[in-house]
Structure formats: structure tokens, C-alpha cells
Amino acid sequence: MLENKFKDFDEFFSEQEKVDDIKIRLFGKDYYCPGTLPAEVVLKTQSLLKRHDKVMAESDQLEIAMLMIGQNNVEEWCEKGLSMDQLGDIIEWVANQHNQYRTSNGKAQKK
């Protein structure tokens, strides 16, 4: 029988090894985004895919990119002429970095 039904996740997470940010160089400048994927990105992506029958509108892709990479970064890139295809490449690369981290740390999602 479980006697201790309490876990302090604040303490647990603070003791975990810090994950380095992901570095992107674009337009001659270095940008950083979180080394772990924010859960909000996954929730939002799932919601958008369900709503749009597994195809996301460009505005939705922008929203996901802003959550993953940072709104200021994405807006700056767009102002400098980044195309949606290029942004898609960046999103895919960043997502792959997150997946590689999870796989290498034994945290891959079970199917």
C-alpha cells in the first residue's frame, strides 16, 4: 500500500540537470529557444490538427513557431523577409532537436 502520496515536483524539477538552450543562427545573428519543448506547444498543435483535419494553416504555423522559438524572434525574422517555407524548416529542425534530446535521455514517448 502506498503510504506517501505526495511528491514535490518543484524540488524534483529543480534537481534535474539543466537542458541547454537550442541555438539558431539566422540573418547573421544568434537566437536561442528552450532546450525542452514547452507542453503548450504540444497541446496547441494537437488542438489545431484536430480542428483543421491534420493540416495547419500558415497562421497556425506562425503561432506554433512563436511558442517554440519566441514571438520576438519570429516577428524579427518575418520583418527581415523569412518565408513560410523557411520558417517551416526551422520549426522542423527545432522539433527534431527536442525529439533527439528526449530519445537520448530515455524520455521518448511510448506508442
N, CA, C and O of each residue as an XYZ file, in Angstrom:
444
protein
N       0.839     -1.183      0.000
C       0.000      0.000      0.000
C       0.886      1.250      0.000
O       1.895      1.307      0.704
N       0.507      2.221     -0.776
C       1.274      3.464     -0.853
C       0.975      4.340      0.347
O      -0.164      4.747      0.573
N       2.011      4.620      1.107
C       1.816      5.472      2.273
C       2.080      6.928      1.950
O       1.402      7.814      2.471
N       3.054      7.186      1.099
C       3.404      8.562      0.780
C       2.797      8.943     -0.567
O       3.329      8.587     -1.618
N       1.701      9.654     -0.531
C       1.012     10.056     -1.753
C       1.292     11.515     -2.074
O       0.414     12.236     -2.549
N       2.492     11.935     -1.816
C       2.884     13.319     -2.075
C       4.235     13.337     -2.766
O       5.146     12.605     -2.379
N       4.366     14.167     -3.780
C       5.648     14.360     -4.462
C       5.802     15.849     -4.719
O       4.913     16.478     -5.293
N       6.907     16.404     -4.304
C       7.210     17.817     -4.517
C       7.908     17.955     -5.866
O       9.125     17.798     -5.961
N       7.137     18.248     -6.904
C       7.714     18.361     -8.239
C       8.548     19.621     -8.390
O       9.453     19.647     -9.224
N       8.282     20.660     -7.622
C       9.158     21.834     -7.646
C      10.579     21.413     -7.277
O      11.543     21.785     -7.946
N      10.691     20.639     -6.211
C      12.004     20.162     -5.773
C      12.596     19.188     -6.790
O      13.774     19.278     -7.135
N      11.776     18.267     -7.260
C      12.222     17.269     -8.230
C      12.785     17.924     -9.485
O      13.874     17.569     -9.936
N      12.052     18.878    -10.050
C      12.496     19.537    -11.276
C      13.723     20.409    -11.033
O      14.579     20.527    -11.910
N      13.816     21.014     -9.864
C      14.977     21.863     -9.581
C      16.265     21.041     -9.468
O      17.358     21.573     -9.659
N      16.136     19.750     -9.158
C      17.296     18.876     -9.016
C      17.713     18.242    -10.336
O      18.781     17.636    -10.426
N      16.881     18.377    -11.354
C      17.222     17.786    -12.646
C      18.293     18.615    -13.342
O      18.433     19.817    -13.118
N      19.029     17.932    -14.181
C      20.078     18.591    -14.955
C      19.446     19.608    -15.916
O      18.456     19.318    -16.588
N      20.043     20.805    -15.964
C      19.525     21.840    -16.849
C      19.817     21.468    -18.295
O      20.910     21.004    -18.617
N      18.851     21.670    -19.145
C      18.995     21.389    -20.563
C      19.416     22.682    -21.259
O      18.800     23.732    -21.076
N      20.476     22.584    -22.057
C      20.951     23.762    -22.776
C      19.913     24.240    -23.778
O      19.174     23.447    -24.360
N      19.873     25.561    -23.966
C      19.002     26.132    -24.986
C      19.478     25.704    -26.367
O      20.638     25.332    -26.550
N      18.588     25.759    -27.316
C      18.909     25.469    -28.708
C      19.308     26.784    -29.368
O      18.629     27.800    -29.224
N      20.416     26.742    -30.091
C      20.944     27.948    -30.727
C      20.678     27.893    -32.231
O      20.932     26.886    -32.891
N      20.162     28.999    -32.746
C      19.875     29.132    -34.166
C      20.579     30.389    -34.661
O      20.491     31.443    -34.032
N      21.269     30.278    -35.772
C      21.857     31.473    -36.390
C      21.062     31.773    -37.656
O      20.911     30.925    -38.535
N      20.564     32.994    -37.721
C      19.765     33.415    -38.868
C      19.979     34.903    -39.083
O      19.998     35.682    -38.130
N      20.138     35.286    -40.323
C      20.396     36.683    -40.673
C      21.609     37.226    -39.916
O      21.636     38.391    -39.521
N      22.618     36.360    -39.717
C      23.855     36.767    -39.077
C      23.778     36.987    -37.577
O      24.695     37.561    -36.989
N      22.707     36.543    -36.952
C      22.511     36.747    -35.519
C      22.162     35.417    -34.863
O      21.489     34.580    -35.465
N      22.619     35.224    -33.629
C      22.294     34.016    -32.873
C      21.024     34.231    -32.062
O      20.844     35.268    -31.424
N      20.150     33.236    -32.098
C      18.894     33.242    -31.347
C      18.858     31.972    -30.508
O      19.468     30.963    -30.860
N      18.140     32.037    -29.405
C      18.039     30.894    -28.505
C      16.575     30.585    -28.217
O      15.741     31.482    -28.091
N      16.292     29.300    -28.120
C      14.959     28.868    -27.698
C      15.144     27.751    -26.675
O      16.219     27.158    -26.592
N      14.111     27.465    -25.905
C      14.238     26.475    -24.827
C      14.715     25.118    -25.343
O      14.308     24.663    -26.411
N      15.575     24.494    -24.568
C      16.102     23.185    -24.934
C      15.103     22.058    -24.768
O      15.298     20.972    -25.314
N      14.046     22.298    -24.029
C      12.972     21.315    -23.908
C      11.698     21.931    -24.468
O      11.474     23.137    -24.371
N      10.895     21.099    -25.037
C       9.676     21.551    -25.703
C       8.617     21.948    -24.680
O       8.229     21.136    -23.841
N       8.149     23.194    -24.746
C       7.068     23.584    -23.837
C       5.809     22.742    -24.090
O       5.421     22.546    -25.242
N       5.183     22.255    -23.045
C       3.984     21.424    -23.180
C       2.885     22.163    -23.942
O       2.080     21.544    -24.637
N       2.856     23.473    -23.808
C       1.852     24.275    -24.509
C       1.920     24.071    -26.021
O       0.895     24.115    -26.700
N       3.122     23.849    -26.547
C       3.287     23.628    -27.985
C       2.566     22.359    -28.410
O       1.868     22.346    -29.424
N       2.734     21.298    -27.642
C       2.107     20.018    -27.966
C       0.582     20.135    -27.877
O      -0.137     19.675    -28.765
N       0.101     20.752    -26.805
C      -1.350     20.913    -26.648
C      -1.945     21.733    -27.787
O      -2.980     21.372    -28.347
N      -1.293     22.823    -28.121
C      -1.794     23.699    -29.186
C      -1.744     22.994    -30.533
O      -2.682     23.101    -31.323
N      -0.663     22.279    -30.802
C      -0.525     21.566    -32.077
C      -1.626     20.522    -32.227
O      -2.250     20.425    -33.284
N      -1.865     19.743    -31.179
C      -2.910     18.726    -31.233
C      -4.280     19.346    -31.487
O      -5.067     18.836    -32.284
N      -4.549     20.435    -30.809
C      -5.826     21.129    -30.977
C      -5.991     21.634    -32.408
O      -7.056     21.478    -33.006
N      -4.947     22.234    -32.949
C      -5.023     22.770    -34.312
C      -5.167     21.663    -35.351
O      -5.920     21.803    -36.315
N      -4.447     20.570    -35.153
C      -4.533     19.462    -36.103
C      -5.922     18.834    -36.104
O      -6.430     18.463    -37.162
N      -6.536     18.711    -34.943
C      -7.902     18.172    -34.866
C      -8.890     19.106    -35.547
O      -9.793     18.669    -36.261
N      -8.702     20.402    -35.310
C      -9.632     21.395    -35.852
C      -9.544     21.503    -37.371
O     -10.546     21.756    -38.040
N      -8.342     21.312    -37.913
C      -8.131     21.522    -39.340
C      -7.886     20.217    -40.104
O      -7.281     20.230    -41.176
N      -8.346     19.111    -39.564
C      -8.223     17.817    -40.226
C      -6.782     17.513    -40.613
O      -6.504     17.149    -41.755
N      -5.868     17.663    -39.660
C      -4.453     17.303    -39.772
C      -3.648     18.188    -40.720
O      -2.530     17.824    -41.085
N      -4.175     19.323    -41.123
C      -3.420     20.286    -41.934
C      -3.541     21.641    -41.251
O      -4.645     22.112    -40.978
N      -2.396     22.266    -40.977
C      -2.407     23.556    -40.286
C      -2.320     24.708    -41.265
O      -1.574     24.660    -42.243
N      -3.087     25.734    -40.991
C      -2.999     26.971    -41.768
C      -1.680     27.672    -41.442
O      -1.083     27.423    -40.395
N      -1.232     28.544    -42.339
C       0.022     29.261    -42.108
C      -0.024     30.091    -40.828
O       0.981     30.205    -40.127
N      -1.172     30.665    -40.522
C      -1.279     31.450    -39.289
C      -1.081     30.567    -38.058
O      -0.528     31.009    -37.051
N      -1.538     29.317    -38.147
C      -1.332     28.370    -37.048
C       0.142     27.982    -36.928
O       0.660     27.827    -35.822
N       0.806     27.828    -38.059
C       2.232     27.516    -38.043
C       3.012     28.660    -37.389
O       3.951     28.422    -36.629
N       2.622     29.884    -37.684
C       3.259     31.036    -37.039
C       3.068     30.991    -35.534
O       4.001     31.251    -34.774
N       1.867     30.662    -35.107
C       1.577     30.589    -33.672
C       2.428     29.523    -32.984
O       2.958     29.755    -31.897
N       2.557     28.370    -33.610
C       3.381     27.297    -33.055
C       4.839     27.740    -32.995
O       5.520     27.508    -31.996
N       5.317     28.374    -34.058
C       6.704     28.852    -34.085
C       6.958     29.850    -32.964
O       8.008     29.812    -32.323
N       6.004     30.738    -32.727
C       6.170     31.733    -31.664
C       6.237     31.067    -30.290
O       6.980     31.517    -29.418
N       5.470     30.006    -30.096
C       5.517     29.282    -28.827
C       6.834     28.526    -28.665
O       7.375     28.447    -27.562
N       7.346     27.973    -29.758
C       8.574     27.173    -29.701
C       9.826     28.034    -29.613
O      10.764     27.721    -28.880
N       9.824     29.121    -30.372
C      11.057     29.872    -30.602
C      11.037     31.255    -29.975
O      12.085     31.855    -29.739
N       9.854     31.751    -29.711
C       9.714     33.081    -29.133
C       9.101     34.058    -30.123
O       9.534     34.158    -31.272
N       8.104     34.765    -29.666
C       7.372     35.681    -30.534
C       8.285     36.764    -31.115
O       8.222     37.050    -32.310
N       9.121     37.358    -30.287
C      10.003     38.423    -30.770
C      10.945     37.916    -31.859
O      11.176     38.604    -32.854
N      11.485     36.719    -31.674
C      12.390     36.151    -32.669
C      11.675     35.945    -34.001
O      12.176     36.349    -35.050
N      10.504     35.315    -33.955
C       9.764     35.022    -35.184
C       9.350     36.316    -35.882
O       9.466     36.426    -37.103
N       8.874     37.284    -35.122
C       8.483     38.559    -35.726
C       9.672     39.248    -36.382
O       9.544     39.814    -37.467
N      10.833     39.200    -35.723
C      12.042     39.810    -36.288
C      12.423     39.124    -37.599
O      12.773     39.789    -38.574
N      12.356     37.801    -37.620
C      12.696     37.066    -38.842
C      11.744     37.412    -39.978
O      12.165     37.612    -41.117
N      10.454     37.480    -39.651
C       9.460     37.805    -40.683
C       9.704     39.203    -41.248
O       9.585     39.417    -42.454
N      10.042     40.141    -40.388
C      10.346     41.500    -40.837
C      11.566     41.524    -41.747
O      11.684     42.399    -42.605
N      12.474     40.569    -41.566
C      13.684     40.509    -42.380
C      13.485     39.693    -43.651
O      14.420     39.532    -44.435
N      12.272     39.174    -43.865
C      11.957     38.501    -45.119
C      11.917     36.989    -45.083
O      11.941     36.355    -46.138
N      11.858     36.394    -43.911
C      11.781     34.940    -43.817
C      10.494     34.448    -44.474
O       9.422     35.004    -44.237
N      10.597     33.420    -45.288
C       9.405     32.849    -45.927
C       8.762     31.807    -45.015
O       9.384     31.346    -44.057
N       7.534     31.443    -45.311
C       6.857     30.403    -44.531
C       7.547     29.058    -44.723
O       7.625     28.266    -43.785
N       8.048     28.792    -45.923
C       8.778     27.538    -46.141
C      10.024     27.488    -45.270
O      10.333     26.455    -44.677
N      10.738     28.606    -45.196
C      11.934     28.659    -44.360
C      11.575     28.508    -42.885
O      12.266     27.810    -42.142
N      10.494     29.163    -42.461
C      10.061     29.026    -41.075
C       9.692     27.574    -40.778
O       9.995     27.060    -39.701
N       9.043     26.921    -41.728
C       8.711     25.504    -41.567
C       9.952     24.652    -41.376
O       9.954     23.721    -40.570
N      11.025     24.973    -42.128
C      12.289     24.242    -41.972
C      12.854     24.434    -40.569
O      13.365     23.493    -39.962
N      12.760     25.659    -40.060
C      13.277     25.951    -38.714
C      12.461     25.203    -37.663
O      13.024     24.588    -36.757
N      11.136     25.256    -37.783
C      10.267     24.551    -36.842
C      10.603     23.061    -36.834
O      10.724     22.452    -35.771
N      10.752     22.487    -38.007
C      11.060     21.053    -38.114
C      12.402     20.734    -37.453
O      12.520     19.745    -36.730
N      13.417     21.576    -37.702
C      14.732     21.331    -37.123
C      14.687     21.423    -35.596
O      15.234     20.566    -34.902
N      14.028     22.472    -35.076
C      13.930     22.636    -33.619
C      13.181     21.458    -33.007
O      13.594     20.934    -31.973
N      12.090     21.037    -33.632
C      11.328     19.887    -33.130
C      12.201     18.636    -33.113
O      12.128     17.843    -32.174
N      13.024     18.453    -34.141
C      13.928     17.298    -34.181
C      14.951     17.359    -33.054
O      15.311     16.324    -32.493
N      15.425     18.556    -32.716
C      16.365     18.702    -31.601
C      15.702     18.263    -30.296
O      16.315     17.579    -29.476
N      14.449     18.665    -30.115
C      13.712     18.254    -28.911
C      13.539     16.731    -28.876
O      13.719     16.104    -27.832
N      13.191     16.149    -30.016
C      12.998     14.700    -30.082
C      14.291     13.955    -29.810
O      14.282     12.935    -29.120
N      15.404     14.446    -30.340
C      16.698     13.806    -30.093
C      17.053     13.862    -28.612
O      17.574     12.893    -28.059
N      16.774     14.986    -27.974
C      17.049     15.101    -26.532
C      16.223     14.085    -25.759
O      16.746     13.379    -24.896
N      14.932     14.012    -26.068
C      14.058     13.091    -25.334
C      14.496     11.647    -25.546
O      14.509     10.860    -24.599
N      14.855     11.293    -26.773
C      15.287      9.930    -27.076
C      16.596      9.593    -26.381
O      16.747      8.501    -25.833
N      17.544     10.528    -26.401
C      18.856     10.263    -25.799
C      18.786     10.218    -24.270
O      19.698      9.703    -23.623
N      17.725     10.749    -23.702
C      17.572     10.726    -22.247
C      16.503      9.746    -21.785
O      16.029      9.820    -20.651
N      16.132      8.837    -22.663
C      15.192      7.799    -22.291
C      13.789      8.310    -22.036
O      13.024      7.677    -21.307
N      13.436      9.447    -22.625
C      12.117     10.013    -22.389
C      11.266     10.004    -23.651
O      10.329     10.793    -23.776
N      11.587      9.117    -24.582
C      10.807      9.042    -25.821
C       9.389      8.609    -25.486
O       9.154      7.816    -24.574
N       8.462      9.150    -26.243
C       7.060      8.820    -25.995
C       6.802      7.374    -26.379
O       7.286      6.895    -27.405
N       6.042      6.691    -25.555
C       5.679      5.314    -25.836
C       4.465      5.302    -26.751
O       3.534      6.090    -26.582
N       4.487      4.407    -27.712
C       3.370      4.326    -28.673
C       2.436      3.215    -28.308
O       1.440      2.994    -28.997
